[in-house]
């Protein structure tokens, strides 16, 4: 009887799985170093690091890029989006649930560029283990949230 139950459960699991379709991977990062002002652009260091970011993704580059509506988030993703010939998708940094709903519709690798106060919540909402609060000086961390919420923090510059 136990064996029959196990066989039925396995069959149900295989019937509902999507063969050949890998679960999406999400990358979440804070925008890069910013300059001064109300809606500041990237600093010269941030601009240089944005070029590094455009080369950072090797085996699984994003097929979708979401950026907050700020100038610094757009400038962070611009070189990568240009290299991959993607248009970035804006999101409201004050509405994480709407962002997560949109991102979950993607069936591909996604990069999300956020802010020090939104990255932890975004990572956790995607099922990962979010970082502690980010400091204003924290730049270059990239959180990879894989299948099952497996989370790995990587850095743009080793």
Secondary structure, 3 states (H helix, E strand, C coil): CHHHHHHHHHHHHHHHCCCCCCCCCEEEEECCCECCCCCCCECHHHHHHHHHHHHHCCCCCCCEEEEECCHHHHHHHHHHHHHHCCCCEEECCCCHHHHHHHHHHCCCCEEEEECCCCHHHHHHHCCCCCCCCCCCCCCCEEEEECHHHCEEEEECCC
